[in-house]
Amino acid sequence: MLEEALRLSLEESRETASNKLAEDKFMKTACGLLEDLIYRITSKHLKRRDVDHDGNCYPKSIAAAYNAGGGQDKKKTTHGELRDVVLPFLNEDKDKRYSVVYGPPKSCKTAKGESIWEDYHAQVDRVAIRDEFWEDNQVLAAGDSLMRSIIIYHLIPSNENRDVCYVHITEMKPLHDNGEEPLNLVLYANEHSAWH
């Protein structure tokens, strides 16, 4: 179903591109990204792993992708170890790299559904202590600690047509890249408004 949804979305993008010549270059780029995504999902490069909705979807996915791409001499990592390694990066926040990604104080929901208002440091503390959901600043710090780019394909089903997915692509580039292939994550949301 996911492959078919992506193909339908790709066909829609092509149809839209042919109808709007001014946006043709943009739509060809979008079509290329969708074709690449379909290839990555259906090829041997990605393996499906169901991850619980427990606040650890990003760290579990990143650790699994990292562990899958290594040789025998490469140290494996768990999502708990990754959380521990990322915390000093976030606390130091050298050159405001992570706090700029997080942005100004904002209203958000905790894993328990509580609405709270927090700034960057409160969010880092909450995420570290409670095993709460990671956001882009934590993912960027994970890429920095592993010295790998992380590309996240967020697949969000349309509320109007469950056979169509919106694709949001985020690439996090580390400060120092070790030259290895990026870690590719495909996250499928259950609802249009959800990222996890």
Disulfide bonds with the S-S distance in Angstrom:
none
